[in-house]
Amino acid sequence: MAFVVNVDEDKCEGCEECVDVCPVEVFEIEDDKAVVVNEDECLGCESCIEVCETGAITVEEI
């Protein structure tokens, strides 16, 4: 399975929760926003979605 991970920059507050919770380091913080850097590693666990209080992250199976 493969996944598409998106971060809505307008909603992201740069709290780093997604960076901390992701078991495979899909995210990094750049310019105070989360960015997807290792999308190919995504397991589809959706932990990032659960911790994102602003709803900035989506994960879709492709």
PDB file of N, H, CA, C and O in Angstrom:
ATOM      1  N   MET A   1       0.830  -1.190   0.000  1.00  0.00           N
ATOM      2  CA  MET A   1       0.000   0.000   0.000  1.00  0.00           C
ATOM      3  C   MET A   1       0.873   1.252   0.000  1.00  0.00           C
ATOM      4  O   MET A   1       1.966   1.269   0.565  1.00  0.00           O
ATOM      5  N   ALA A   2       0.376   2.271  -0.631  1.00  0.00           N
ATOM      6  H   ALA A   2      -0.513   2.257  -1.090  1.00  0.00           H
ATOM      7  CA  ALA A   2       1.066   3.560  -0.652  1.00  0.00           C
ATOM      8  C   ALA A   2       0.090   4.633  -0.186  1.00  0.00           C
ATOM      9  O   ALA A   2      -1.125   4.486  -0.319  1.00  0.00           O
ATOM     10  N   PHE A   3       0.630   5.696   0.353  1.00  0.00           N
ATOM     11  H   PHE A   3       1.617   5.815   0.461  1.00  0.00           H
ATOM     12  CA  PHE A   3      -0.190   6.754   0.914  1.00  0.00           C
ATOM     13  C   PHE A   3       0.274   8.120   0.426  1.00  0.00           C
ATOM     14  O   PHE A   3       1.461   8.346   0.194  1.00  0.00           O
ATOM     15  N   VAL A   4      -0.687   9.024   0.277  1.00  0.00           N
ATOM     16  H   VAL A   4      -1.652   8.841   0.466  1.00  0.00           H
ATOM     17  CA  VAL A   4      -0.405  10.417  -0.032  1.00  0.00           C
ATOM     18  C   VAL A   4      -0.660  11.205   1.243  1.00  0.00           C
ATOM     19  O   VAL A   4      -1.751  11.147   1.809  1.00  0.00           O
ATOM     20  N   VAL A   5       0.339  11.934   1.686  1.00  0.00           N
ATOM     21  H   VAL A   5       1.226  11.981   1.226  1.00  0.00           H
ATOM     22  CA  VAL A   5       0.253  12.711   2.922  1.00  0.00           C
ATOM     23  C   VAL A   5       0.307  14.190   2.559  1.00  0.00           C
ATOM     24  O   VAL A   5       1.205  14.634   1.843  1.00  0.00           O
ATOM     25  N   ASN A   6      -0.664  14.944   3.060  1.00  0.00           N
ATOM     26  H   ASN A   6      -1.393  14.583   3.642  1.00  0.00           H
ATOM     27  CA  ASN A   6      -0.710  16.384   2.785  1.00  0.00           C
ATOM     28  C   ASN A   6      -0.800  17.172   4.076  1.00  0.00           C
ATOM     29  O   ASN A   6      -1.442  16.749   5.037  1.00  0.00           O
ATOM     30  N   VAL A   7      -0.147  18.325   4.086  1.00  0.00           N
ATOM     31  H   VAL A   7       0.375  18.669   3.306  1.00  0.00           H
ATOM     32  CA  VAL A   7      -0.240  19.259   5.208  1.00  0.00           C
ATOM     33  C   VAL A   7      -0.779  20.574   4.652  1.00  0.00           C
ATOM     34  O   VAL A   7      -0.190  21.158   3.743  1.00  0.00           O
ATOM     35  N   ASP A   8      -1.886  21.031   5.197  1.00  0.00           N
ATOM     36  H   ASP A   8      -2.365  20.557   5.936  1.00  0.00           H
ATOM     37  CA  ASP A   8      -2.460  22.318   4.823  1.00  0.00           C
ATOM     38  C   ASP A   8      -1.684  23.404   5.569  1.00  0.00           C
ATOM     39  O   ASP A   8      -1.844  23.573   6.778  1.00  0.00           O
ATOM     40  N   GLU A   9      -0.843  24.134   4.839  1.00  0.00           N
ATOM     41  H   GLU A   9      -0.713  23.996   3.857  1.00  0.00           H
ATOM     42  CA  GLU A   9       0.011  25.146   5.464  1.00  0.00           C
ATOM     43  C   GLU A   9      -0.788  26.240   6.153  1.00  0.00           C
ATOM     44  O   GLU A   9      -0.314  26.829   7.125  1.00  0.00           O
ATOM     45  N   ASP A  10      -1.986  26.522   5.670  1.00  0.00           N
ATOM     46  H   ASP A  10      -2.371  26.044   4.881  1.00  0.00           H
ATOM     47  CA  ASP A  10      -2.807  27.559   6.292  1.00  0.00           C
ATOM     48  C   ASP A  10      -3.302  27.136   7.673  1.00  0.00           C
ATOM     49  O   ASP A  10      -3.530  27.981   8.538  1.00  0.00           O
ATOM     50  N   LYS A  11      -3.468  25.838   7.879  1.00  0.00           N
ATOM     51  H   LYS A  11      -3.283  25.151   7.176  1.00  0.00           H
ATOM     52  CA  LYS A  11      -3.959  25.329   9.163  1.00  0.00           C
ATOM     53  C   LYS A  11      -2.829  24.953  10.118  1.00  0.00           C
ATOM     54  O   LYS A  11      -3.008  24.992  11.335  1.00  0.00           O
ATOM     55  N   CYS A  12      -1.675  24.592   9.579  1.00  0.00           N
ATOM     56  H   CYS A  12      -1.529  24.560   8.590  1.00  0.00           H
ATOM     57  CA  CYS A  12      -0.561  24.110  10.404  1.00  0.00           C
ATOM     58  C   CYS A  12      -0.011  25.231  11.281  1.00  0.00           C
ATOM     59  O   CYS A  12       0.265  26.333  10.807  1.00  0.00           O
ATOM     60  N   GLU A  13       0.142  24.927  12.577  1.00  0.00           N
ATOM     61  H   GLU A  13      -0.083  24.032  12.963  1.00  0.00           H
ATOM     62  CA  GLU A  13       0.690  25.891  13.528  1.00  0.00           C
ATOM     63  C   GLU A  13       2.130  25.568  13.923  1.00  0.00           C
ATOM     64  O   GLU A  13       2.718  26.261  14.753  1.00  0.00           O
ATOM     65  N   GLY A  14       2.697  24.517  13.330  1.00  0.00           N
ATOM     66  H   GLY A  14       2.220  23.954  12.655  1.00  0.00           H
ATOM     67  CA  GLY A  14       4.087  24.171  13.617  1.00  0.00           C
ATOM     68  C   GLY A  14       4.324  23.642  15.009  1.00  0.00           C
ATOM     69  O   GLY A  14       5.400  23.853  15.569  1.00  0.00           O
ATOM     70  N   CYS A  15       3.352  22.961  15.583  1.00  0.00           N
ATOM     71  H   CYS A  15       2.478  22.790  15.128  1.00  0.00           H
ATOM     72  CA  CYS A  15       3.466  22.480  16.962  1.00  0.00           C
ATOM     73  C   CYS A  15       4.414  21.292  17.110  1.00  0.00           C
ATOM     74  O   CYS A  15       4.828  20.971  18.224  1.00  0.00           O
ATOM     75  N   GLU A  16       4.758  20.644  16.015  1.00  0.00           N
ATOM     76  H   GLU A  16       4.421  20.905  15.110  1.00  0.00           H
ATOM     77  CA  GLU A  16       5.676  19.510  15.968  1.00  0.00           C
ATOM     78  C   GLU A  16       5.096  18.205  16.511  1.00  0.00           C
ATOM     79  O   GLU A  16       5.827  17.223  16.642  1.00  0.00           O
ATOM     80  N   GLU A  17       3.811  18.170  16.828  1.00  0.00           N
ATOM     81  H   GLU A  17       3.217  18.967  16.722  1.00  0.00           H
ATOM     82  CA  GLU A  17       3.213  16.933  17.346  1.00  0.00           C
ATOM     83  C   GLU A  17       3.307  15.804  16.317  1.00  0.00           C
ATOM     84  O   GLU A  17       3.585  14.660  16.675  1.00  0.00           O
ATOM     85  N   CYS A  18       3.076  16.122  15.044  1.00  0.00           N
ATOM     86  H   CYS A  18       2.850  17.052  14.753  1.00  0.00           H
ATOM     87  CA  CYS A  18       3.147  15.089  14.000  1.00  0.00           C
ATOM     88  C   CYS A  18       4.568  14.552  13.864  1.00  0.00           C
ATOM     89  O   CYS A  18       4.768  13.357  13.652  1.00  0.00           O
ATOM     90  N   VAL A  19       5.548  15.436  13.987  1.00  0.00           N
ATOM     91  H   VAL A  19       5.385  16.408  14.160  1.00  0.00           H
ATOM     92  CA  VAL A  19       6.954  15.034  13.916  1.00  0.00           C
ATOM     93  C   VAL A  19       7.267  14.064  15.045  1.00  0.00           C
ATOM     94  O   VAL A  19       7.929  13.048  14.834  1.00  0.00           O
ATOM     95  N   ASP A  20       6.791  14.378  16.239  1.00  0.00           N
ATOM     96  H   ASP A  20       6.254  15.204  16.410  1.00  0.00           H
ATOM     97  CA  ASP A  20       7.071  13.558  17.418  1.00  0.00           C
ATOM     98  C   ASP A  20       6.377  12.203  17.380  1.00  0.00           C
ATOM     99  O   ASP A  20       6.943  11.207  17.831  1.00  0.00           O
ATOM    100  N   VAL A  21       5.159  12.153  16.849  1.00  0.00           N
ATOM    101  H   VAL A  21       4.699  12.961  16.482  1.00  0.00           H
ATOM    102  CA  VAL A  21       4.369  10.916  16.920  1.00  0.00           C
ATOM    103  C   VAL A  21       4.636   9.959  15.763  1.00  0.00           C
ATOM    104  O   VAL A  21       4.405   8.758  15.901  1.00  0.00           O
ATOM    105  N   CYS A  22       5.110  10.453  14.644  1.00  0.00           N
ATOM    106  H   CYS A  22       5.298  11.429  14.531  1.00  0.00           H
ATOM    107  CA  CYS A  22       5.295   9.613  13.455  1.00  0.00           C
ATOM    108  C   CYS A  22       6.409   8.586  13.687  1.00  0.00           C
ATOM    109  O   CYS A  22       7.540   8.960  13.996  1.00  0.00           O
ATOM    110  N   PRO A  23       6.092   7.292  13.540  1.00  0.00           N
ATOM    111  CA  PRO A  23       7.102   6.257  13.793  1.00  0.00           C
ATOM    112  C   PRO A  23       8.154   6.125  12.687  1.00  0.00           C
ATOM    113  O   PRO A  23       9.179   5.475  12.892  1.00  0.00           O
ATOM    114  N   VAL A  24       7.916   6.732  11.521  1.00  0.00           N
ATOM    115  H   VAL A  24       7.083   7.260  11.355  1.00  0.00           H
ATOM    116  CA  VAL A  24       8.847   6.574  10.402  1.00  0.00           C
ATOM    117  C   VAL A  24       9.359   7.913   9.853  1.00  0.00           C
ATOM    118  O   VAL A  24       9.869   7.970   8.734  1.00  0.00           O
ATOM    119  N   GLU A  25       9.225   8.973  10.630  1.00  0.00           N
ATOM    120  H   GLU A  25       8.810   8.927  11.539  1.00  0.00           H
ATOM    121  CA  GLU A  25       9.792  10.285  10.307  1.00  0.00           C
ATOM    122  C   GLU A  25       9.351  10.831   8.948  1.00  0.00           C
ATOM    123  O   GLU A  25      10.178  11.234   8.130  1.00  0.00           O
ATOM    124  N   VAL A  26       8.036  10.836   8.723  1.00  0.00           N
ATOM    125  H   VAL A  26       7.365  10.509   9.388  1.00  0.00           H
ATOM    126  CA  VAL A  26       7.475  11.380   7.484  1.00  0.00           C
ATOM    127  C   VAL A  26       7.586  12.907   7.458  1.00  0.00           C
ATOM    128  O   VAL A  26       7.714  13.500   6.387  1.00  0.00           O
ATOM    129  N   PHE A  27       7.538  13.543   8.631  1.00  0.00           N
ATOM    130  H   PHE A  27       7.433  13.061   9.501  1.00  0.00           H
ATOM    131  CA  PHE A  27       7.480  15.005   8.716  1.00  0.00           C
ATOM    132  C   PHE A  27       8.756  15.620   9.270  1.00  0.00           C
ATOM    133  O   PHE A  27       9.494  14.996  10.033  1.00  0.00           O
ATOM    134  N   GLU A  28       8.995  16.869   8.861  1.00  0.00           N
ATOM    135  H   GLU A  28       8.396  17.376   8.242  1.00  0.00           H
ATOM    136  CA  GLU A  28       9.998  17.744   9.469  1.00  0.00           C
ATOM    137  C   GLU A  28       9.370  19.123   9.576  1.00  0.00           C
ATOM    138  O   GLU A  28       8.375  19.413   8.911  1.00  0.00           O
ATOM    139  N   ILE A  29       9.948  19.968  10.410  1.00  0.00           N
ATOM    140  H   ILE A  29      10.755  19.733  10.950  1.00  0.00           H
ATOM    141  CA  ILE A  29       9.487  21.344  10.527  1.00  0.00           C
ATOM    142  C   ILE A  29      10.423  22.234   9.728  1.00  0.00           C
ATOM    143  O   ILE A  29      11.635  22.227   9.941  1.00  0.00           O
ATOM    144  N   GLU A  30       9.853  23.000   8.806  1.00  0.00           N
ATOM    145  H   GLU A  30       8.868  23.006   8.632  1.00  0.00           H
ATOM    146  CA  GLU A  30      10.600  23.972   8.016  1.00  0.00           C
ATOM    147  C   GLU A  30       9.811  25.273   8.013  1.00  0.00           C
ATOM    148  O   GLU A  30       8.614  25.278   7.727  1.00  0.00           O
ATOM    149  N   ASP A  31      10.475  26.360   8.327  1.00  0.00           N
ATOM    150  H   ASP A  31      11.447  26.356   8.559  1.00  0.00           H
ATOM    151  CA  ASP A  31       9.830  27.676   8.385  1.00  0.00           C
ATOM    152  C   ASP A  31       8.585  27.653   9.267  1.00  0.00           C
ATOM    153  O   ASP A  31       7.553  28.224   8.914  1.00  0.00           O
ATOM    154  N   ASP A  32       8.691  26.988  10.417  1.00  0.00           N
ATOM    155  H   ASP A  32       9.529  26.524  10.704  1.00  0.00           H
ATOM    156  CA  ASP A  32       7.617  26.907  11.418  1.00  0.00           C
ATOM    157  C   ASP A  32       6.360  26.195  10.924  1.00  0.00           C
ATOM    158  O   ASP A  32       5.268  26.441  11.436  1.00  0.00           O
ATOM    159  N   LYS A  33       6.507  25.318   9.937  1.00  0.00           N
ATOM    160  H   LYS A  33       7.394  25.118   9.521  1.00  0.00           H
ATOM    161  CA  LYS A  33       5.383  24.522   9.425  1.00  0.00           C
ATOM    162  C   LYS A  33       5.849  23.088   9.228  1.00  0.00           C
ATOM    163  O   LYS A  33       7.021  22.847   8.936  1.00  0.00           O
ATOM    164  N   ALA A  34       4.932  22.132   9.387  1.00  0.00           N
ATOM    165  H   ALA A  34       3.981  22.328   9.624  1.00  0.00           H
ATOM    166  CA  ALA A  34       5.252  20.736   9.099  1.00  0.00           C
ATOM    167  C   ALA A  34       5.282  20.542   7.590  1.00  0.00           C
ATOM    168  O   ALA A  34       4.423  21.045   6.867  1.00  0.00           O
ATOM    169  N   VAL A  35       6.276  19.810   7.134  1.00  0.00           N
ATOM    170  H   VAL A  35       6.973  19.401   7.722  1.00  0.00           H
ATOM    171  CA  VAL A  35       6.363  19.464   5.722  1.00  0.00           C
ATOM    172  C   VAL A  35       6.596  17.963   5.603  1.00  0.00           C
ATOM    173  O   VAL A  35       7.215  17.346   6.470  1.00  0.00           O
ATOM    174  N   VAL A  36       6.095  17.393   4.526  1.00  0.00           N
ATOM    175  H   VAL A  36       5.592  17.895   3.822  1.00  0.00           H
ATOM    176  CA  VAL A  36       6.248  15.965   4.267  1.00  0.00           C
ATOM    177  C   VAL A  36       7.587  15.756   3.572  1.00  0.00           C
ATOM    178  O   VAL A  36       7.823  16.299   2.493  1.00  0.00           O
ATOM    179  N   VAL A  37       8.473  14.958   4.200  1.00  0.00           N
ATOM    180  H   VAL A  37       8.281  14.516   5.076  1.00  0.00           H
ATOM    181  CA  VAL A  37       9.792  14.737   3.624  1.00  0.00           C
ATOM    182  C   VAL A  37      10.047  13.266   3.268  1.00  0.00           C
ATOM    183  O   VAL A  37      10.934  12.969   2.468  1.00  0.00           O
ATOM    184  N   ASN A  38       9.284  12.360   3.853  1.00  0.00           N
ATOM    185  H   ASN A  38       8.563  12.601   4.503  1.00  0.00           H
ATOM    186  CA  ASN A  38       9.475  10.925   3.596  1.00  0.00           C
ATOM    187  C   ASN A  38       8.138  10.240   3.350  1.00  0.00           C
ATOM    188  O   ASN A  38       7.803   9.262   4.017  1.00  0.00           O
ATOM    189  N   GLU A  39       7.382  10.751   2.400  1.00  0.00           N
ATOM    190  H   GLU A  39       7.654  11.546   1.858  1.00  0.00           H
ATOM    191  CA  GLU A  39       6.037  10.212   2.142  1.00  0.00           C
ATOM    192  C   GLU A  39       6.058   8.716   1.832  1.00  0.00           C
ATOM    193  O   GLU A  39       5.131   7.993   2.200  1.00  0.00           O
ATOM    194  N   ASP A  40       7.111   8.249   1.158  1.00  0.00           N
ATOM    195  H   ASP A  40       7.864   8.836   0.860  1.00  0.00           H
ATOM    196  CA  ASP A  40       7.209   6.827   0.799  1.00  0.00           C
ATOM    197  C   ASP A  40       7.273   5.915   2.013  1.00  0.00           C
ATOM    198  O   ASP A  40       6.983   4.723   1.908  1.00  0.00           O
ATOM    199  N   GLU A  41       7.649   6.462   3.164  1.00  0.00           N
ATOM    200  H   GLU A  41       7.885   7.430   3.249  1.00  0.00           H
ATOM    201  CA  GLU A  41       7.755   5.668   4.382  1.00  0.00           C
ATOM    202  C   GLU A  41       6.433   5.553   5.153  1.00  0.00           C
ATOM    203  O   GLU A  41       6.328   4.748   6.079  1.00  0.00           O
ATOM    204  N   CYS A  42       5.438   6.339   4.785  1.00  0.00           N
ATOM    205  H   CYS A  42       5.523   6.993   4.033  1.00  0.00           H
ATOM    206  CA  CYS A  42       4.174   6.388   5.531  1.00  0.00           C
ATOM    207  C   CYS A  42       3.546   5.002   5.647  1.00  0.00           C
ATOM    208  O   CYS A  42       3.423   4.273   4.663  1.00  0.00           O
ATOM    209  N   LEU A  43       3.149   4.652   6.881  1.00  0.00           N
ATOM    210  H   LEU A  43       3.249   5.243   7.681  1.00  0.00           H
ATOM    211  CA  LEU A  43       2.519   3.365   7.165  1.00  0.00           C
ATOM    212  C   LEU A  43       1.002   3.442   7.134  1.00  0.00           C
ATOM    213  O   LEU A  43       0.325   2.415   7.188  1.00  0.00           O
ATOM    214  N   GLY A  44       0.467   4.652   7.047  1.00  0.00           N
ATOM    215  H   GLY A  44       1.018   5.486   7.002  1.00  0.00           H
ATOM    216  CA  GLY A  44      -0.982   4.820   7.061  1.00  0.00           C
ATOM    217  C   GLY A  44      -1.596   4.649   8.430  1.00  0.00           C
ATOM    218  O   GLY A  44      -2.792   4.375   8.533  1.00  0.00           O
ATOM    219  N   CYS A  45      -0.818   4.802   9.481  1.00  0.00           N
ATOM    220  H   CYS A  45       0.154   5.025   9.396  1.00  0.00           H
ATOM    221  CA  CYS A  45      -1.320   4.599  10.848  1.00  0.00           C
ATOM    222  C   CYS A  45      -2.232   5.741  11.312  1.00  0.00           C
ATOM    223  O   CYS A  45      -3.025   5.572  12.238  1.00  0.00           O
ATOM    224  N   GLU A  46      -2.113   6.897  10.664  1.00  0.00           N
ATOM    225  H   GLU A  46      -1.469   7.035   9.911  1.00  0.00           H
ATOM    226  CA  GLU A  46      -2.914   8.083  10.947  1.00  0.00           C
ATOM    227  C   GLU A  46      -2.703   8.671  12.338  1.00  0.00           C
ATOM    228  O   GLU A  46      -3.544   9.428  12.822  1.00  0.00           O
ATOM    229  N   SER A  47      -1.595   8.333  12.980  1.00  0.00           N
ATOM    230  H   SER A  47      -0.912   7.718  12.586  1.00  0.00           H
ATOM    231  CA  SER A  47      -1.267   8.929  14.283  1.00  0.00           C
ATOM    232  C   SER A  47      -1.130  10.436  14.165  1.00  0.00           C
ATOM    233  O   SER A  47      -1.503  11.179  15.073  1.00  0.00           O
ATOM    234  N   CYS A  48      -0.591  10.879  13.039  1.00  0.00           N
ATOM    235  H   CYS A  48      -0.288  10.276  12.301  1.00  0.00           H
ATOM    236  CA  CYS A  48      -0.403  12.321  12.817  1.00  0.00           C
ATOM    237  C   CYS A  48      -1.739  13.047  12.769  1.00  0.00           C
ATOM    238  O   CYS A  48      -1.867  14.164  13.271  1.00  0.00           O
ATOM    239  N   ILE A  49      -2.726  12.409  12.167  1.00  0.00           N
ATOM    240  H   ILE A  49      -2.622  11.502  11.760  1.00  0.00           H
ATOM    241  CA  ILE A  49      -4.061  13.014  12.088  1.00  0.00           C
ATOM    242  C   ILE A  49      -4.661  13.142  13.482  1.00  0.00           C
ATOM    243  O   ILE A  49      -5.282  14.154  13.808  1.00  0.00           O
ATOM    244  N   GLU A  50      -4.474  12.116  14.299  1.00  0.00           N
ATOM    245  H   GLU A  50      -3.970  11.294  14.034  1.00  0.00           H
ATOM    246  CA  GLU A  50      -5.036  12.111  15.654  1.00  0.00           C
ATOM    247  C   GLU A  50      -4.453  13.201  16.539  1.00  0.00           C
ATOM    248  O   GLU A  50      -5.168  13.763  17.369  1.00  0.00           O
ATOM    249  N   VAL A  51      -3.164  13.514  16.381  1.00  0.00           N
ATOM    250  H   VAL A  51      -2.584  13.057  15.707  1.00  0.00           H
ATOM    251  CA  VAL A  51      -2.536  14.513  17.253  1.00  0.00           C
ATOM    252  C   VAL A  51      -2.626  15.933  16.714  1.00  0.00           C
ATOM    253  O   VAL A  51      -2.335  16.887  17.435  1.00  0.00           O
ATOM    254  N   CYS A  52      -3.025  16.083  15.455  1.00  0.00           N
ATOM    255  H   CYS A  52      -3.261  15.307  14.869  1.00  0.00           H
ATOM    256  CA  CYS A  52      -3.091  17.419  14.858  1.00  0.00           C
ATOM    257  C   CYS A  52      -4.384  18.111  15.267  1.00  0.00           C
ATOM    258  O   CYS A  52      -5.459  17.787  14.763  1.00  0.00           O
ATOM    259  N   GLU A  53      -4.268  19.063  16.184  1.00  0.00           N
ATOM    260  H   GLU A  53      -3.395  19.326  16.593  1.00  0.00           H
ATOM    261  CA  GLU A  53      -5.444  19.746  16.728  1.00  0.00           C
ATOM    262  C   GLU A  53      -6.113  20.677  15.729  1.00  0.00           C
ATOM    263  O   GLU A  53      -7.283  21.023  15.897  1.00  0.00           O
ATOM    264  N   THR A  54      -5.384  21.091  14.687  1.00  0.00           N
ATOM    265  H   THR A  54      -4.434  20.810  14.551  1.00  0.00           H
ATOM    266  CA  THR A  54      -5.959  22.014  13.714  1.00  0.00           C
ATOM    267  C   THR A  54      -6.525  21.309  12.485  1.00  0.00           C
ATOM    268  O   THR A  54      -7.122  21.955  11.625  1.00  0.00           O
ATOM    269  N   GLY A  55      -6.344  19.993  12.394  1.00  0.00           N
ATOM    270  H   GLY A  55      -5.859  19.468  13.093  1.00  0.00           H
ATOM    271  CA  GLY A  55      -6.856  19.252  11.239  1.00  0.00           C
ATOM    272  C   GLY A  55      -6.111  19.545   9.957  1.00  0.00           C
ATOM    273  O   GLY A  55      -6.691  19.503   8.872  1.00  0.00           O
ATOM    274  N   ALA A  56      -4.816  19.845  10.076  1.00  0.00           N
ATOM    275  H   ALA A  56      -4.345  19.879  10.957  1.00  0.00           H
ATOM    276  CA  ALA A  56      -4.028  20.247   8.916  1.00  0.00           C
ATOM    277  C   ALA A  56      -3.536  19.074   8.071  1.00  0.00           C
ATOM    278  O   ALA A  56      -3.087  19.275   6.942  1.00  0.00           O
ATOM    279  N   ILE A  57      -3.613  17.854   8.600  1.00  0.00           N
ATOM    280  H   ILE A  57      -3.977  17.691   9.517  1.00  0.00           H
ATOM    281  CA  ILE A  57      -3.001  16.706   7.927  1.00  0.00           C
ATOM    282  C   ILE A  57      -4.073  15.766   7.366  1.00  0.00           C
ATOM    283  O   ILE A  57      -5.068  15.468   8.026  1.00  0.00           O
ATOM    284  N   THR A  58      -3.843  15.314   6.145  1.00  0.00           N
ATOM    285  H   THR A  58      -3.034  15.556   5.609  1.00  0.00           H
ATOM    286  CA  THR A  58      -4.674  14.263   5.557  1.00  0.00           C
ATOM    287  C   THR A  58      -3.772  13.152   5.050  1.00  0.00           C
ATOM    288  O   THR A  58      -2.657  13.396   4.589  1.00  0.00           O
ATOM    289  N   VAL A  59      -4.273  11.927   5.143  1.00  0.00           N
ATOM    290  H   VAL A  59      -5.179  11.728   5.517  1.00  0.00           H
ATOM    291  CA  VAL A  59      -3.549  10.765   4.638  1.00  0.00           C
ATOM    292  C   VAL A  59      -4.529   9.963   3.804  1.00  0.00           C
ATOM    293  O   VAL A  59      -5.579   9.545   4.291  1.00  0.00           O
ATOM    294  N   GLU A  60      -4.180   9.751   2.544  1.00  0.00           N
ATOM    295  H   GLU A  60      -3.326  10.090   2.148  1.00  0.00           H
ATOM    296  CA  GLU A  60      -5.051   9.014   1.643  1.00  0.00           C
ATOM    297  C   GLU A  60      -4.306   7.802   1.086  1.00  0.00           C
ATOM    298  O   GLU A  60      -3.145   7.901   0.690  1.00  0.00           O
ATOM    299  N   GLU A  61      -4.996   6.650   1.060  1.00  0.00           N
ATOM    300  H   GLU A  61      -5.939   6.570   1.382  1.00  0.00           H
ATOM    301  CA  GLU A  61      -4.422   5.455   0.456  1.00  0.00           C
ATOM    302  C   GLU A  61      -4.575   5.534  -1.060  1.00  0.00           C
ATOM    303  O   GLU A  61      -5.625   5.914  -1.578  1.00  0.00           O
ATOM    304  N   ILE A  62      -3.502   5.166  -1.754  1.00  0.00           N
ATOM    305  H   ILE A  62      -2.649   4.857  -1.333  1.00  0.00           H
ATOM    306  CA  ILE A  62      -3.591   5.153  -3.224  1.00  0.00           C
ATOM    307  C   ILE A  62      -3.306   3.763  -3.761  1.00  0.00           C
ATOM    308  O   ILE A  62      -3.334   3.551  -4.973  1.00  0.00           O
TER     309      ILE A  62
END
